[in-house]
Amino acid sequence: MNVLIVFAHPAPRSFNGALKDVAHDCMQALGHSVEVSDLYAMRFFPAVTEADFVCERANPDALNVGVEQQHAHERQAFAPEILLEQQKVLRADLVILQFPMWWFGMPSILKGWVDRVFARGFAYIRGRMYDTGMLKGRRAMLSLTTGNPGSLYAPDGVNGDIDHILWPIHNGIFRYAGFDVLPPHVAYAPGMTSPAERAATLNAYRSHLQTLDQRPPLFFHPDSDFGP
C-alpha cells in the first residue's frame, strides 16, 4: 500500500510532528511505502492565484477558479508544485492529514493545499462527486490535535461534538472527492498532559494505524438515498 502523509505544523518537534513520525515509521514497518508532504518545510503557498495556471487561460478576462482548474487539468498545465502533489495523491492508497485544529478547522496552509491540489477536474467534476468522486477507490483519514480537553468536544460539550466539527472535512472534502473515510484519530490537548500521557497517546495512535484494515469506513448516505 502507498501512504501519503500531509503534515501541516510549523514545528517539526511538536506533538503533531511526533504523530507524523509514528505514522511514517508504523506504516513502513507494516511494509507500506510512505511519502510525506511537509507543507511548512516545503514553503507551500496556500492561496489560489493566476500563477496556478501555466497555459493560456480559458477566459483571460475573468478568473473563474473552477473553470480554470478544469481547463488546466485537461492540459496538465498546473504550476509544478500542484502537479507534484497531485501525483502523490494519485499514487496513494491512503491519504492521512496531520494537523493541529486551529479555530475549529485546518491551518490555512493545509486548507490551501486542498484548494489548490484537489482541483476541479482532478478531484471532482460536475456529475462526479461523492459516490463517483474522481478519487474513488482510495482511503483518507484525519489525525489531529486539539488545544482543549476531550470533554469540551463531547456531544454536550461547549465546543460541540467533534464529529460535527470534522464533518466539513470528512464529507465536504474527502467524501466529496470519492474517498472512503476512515475514523479519525484525535489527540486531545497534548499540551495539557504529562509525558506519560503523551507517550500513551502515541501508542494509541500506533495501535489505531495497525488495525486500520479492521476499521470500517464512516457511513455516508449513498447518492441513491437522495432525490434528483
ChimeraX attribute file (.defattr): number of C-alpha atoms within 10 A of each C-alpha:
attribute: neighborCount
match mode: 1-to-1
recipient: residues
	/A:1	13
	/A:2	18
	/A:3	24
	/A:4	23
	/A:5	26
	/A:6	22
	/A:7	25
	/A:8	28
	/A:9	22
	/A:10	16
	/A:11	11
	/A:12	16
	/A:13	10
	/A:14	14
	/A:15	20
	/A:16	23
	/A:17	19
	/A:18	15
	/A:19	23
	/A:20	27
	/A:21	17
	/A:22	17
	/A:23	24
	/A:24	19
	/A:25	15
	/A:26	18
	/A:27	19
	/A:28	15
	/A:29	11
	/A:30	11
	/A:31	11
	/A:32	14
	/A:33	15
	/A:34	19
	/A:35	17
	/A:36	16
	/A:37	16
	/A:38	19
	/A:39	18
	/A:40	16
	/A:41	13
	/A:42	9
	/A:43	10
	/A:44	17
	/A:45	16
	/A:46	17
	/A:47	14
	/A:48	14
	/A:49	11
	/A:50	13
	/A:51	9
	/A:52	20
	/A:53	22
	/A:54	14
	/A:55	15
	/A:56	12
	/A:57	16
	/A:58	15
	/A:59	11
	/A:60	10
	/A:61	7
	/A:62	9
	/A:63	13
	/A:64	11
	/A:65	18
	/A:66	13
	/A:67	16
	/A:68	25
	/A:69	25
	/A:70	20
	/A:71	21
	/A:72	24
	/A:73	17
	/A:74	12
	/A:75	13
	/A:76	16
	/A:77	18
	/A:78	25
	/A:79	16
	/A:80	13
	/A:81	14
	/A:82	19
	/A:83	17
	/A:84	12
	/A:85	18
	/A:86	19
	/A:87	11
	/A:88	18
	/A:89	23
	/A:90	15
	/A:91	16
	/A:92	21
	/A:93	17
	/A:94	22
	/A:95	26
	/A:96	22
	/A:97	19
	/A:98	25
	/A:99	25
	/A:100	22
	/A:101	17
	/A:102	12
	/A:103	9
	/A:104	13
	/A:105	15
	/A:106	19
	/A:107	16
	/A:108	14
	/A:109	20
	/A:110	23
	/A:111	16
	/A:112	17
	/A:113	21
	/A:114	15
	/A:115	16
	/A:116	25
	/A:117	22
	/A:118	22
	/A:119	24
	/A:120	22
	/A:121	19
	/A:122	20
	/A:123	23
	/A:124	21
	/A:125	16
	/A:126	8
	/A:127	8
	/A:128	17
	/A:129	18
	/A:130	24
	/A:131	19
	/A:132	18
	/A:133	21
	/A:134	21
	/A:135	25
	/A:136	20
	/A:137	12
	/A:138	19
	/A:139	20
	/A:140	24
	/A:141	23
	/A:142	22
	/A:143	22
	/A:144	22
	/A:145	21
	/A:146	19
	/A:147	15
	/A:148	16
	/A:149	15
	/A:150	16
	/A:151	14
	/A:152	15
	/A:153	19
	/A:154	14
	/A:155	13
	/A:156	10
	/A:157	12
	/A:158	10
	/A:159	15
	/A:160	15
	/A:161	16
	/A:162	16
	/A:163	14
	/A:164	12
	/A:165	14
	/A:166	17
	/A:167	13
	/A:168	14
	/A:169	18
	/A:170	24
	/A:171	17
	/A:172	12
	/A:173	17
	/A:174	28
	/A:175	25
	/A:176	23
	/A:177	26
	/A:178	24
	/A:179	28
	/A:180	25
	/A:181	23
	/A:182	21
	/A:183	19
	/A:184	18
	/A:185	17
	/A:186	17
	/A:187	23
	/A:188	20
	/A:189	14
	/A:190	20
	/A:191	15
	/A:192	12
	/A:193	13
	/A:194	10
	/A:195	11
	/A:196	9
	/A:197	12
	/A:198	19
	/A:199	14
	/A:200	12
	/A:201	19
	/A:202	20
	/A:203	14
	/A:204	14
	/A:205	20
	/A:206	17
	/A:207	12
	/A:208	17
	/A:209	18
	/A:210	15
	/A:211	10
	/A:212	13
	/A:213	10
	/A:214	9
	/A:215	11
	/A:216	11
	/A:217	16
	/A:218	13
	/A:219	10
	/A:220	14
	/A:221	9
	/A:222	9
	/A:223	12
	/A:224	8
	/A:225	8
	/A:226	7
	/A:227	5
	/A:228	5
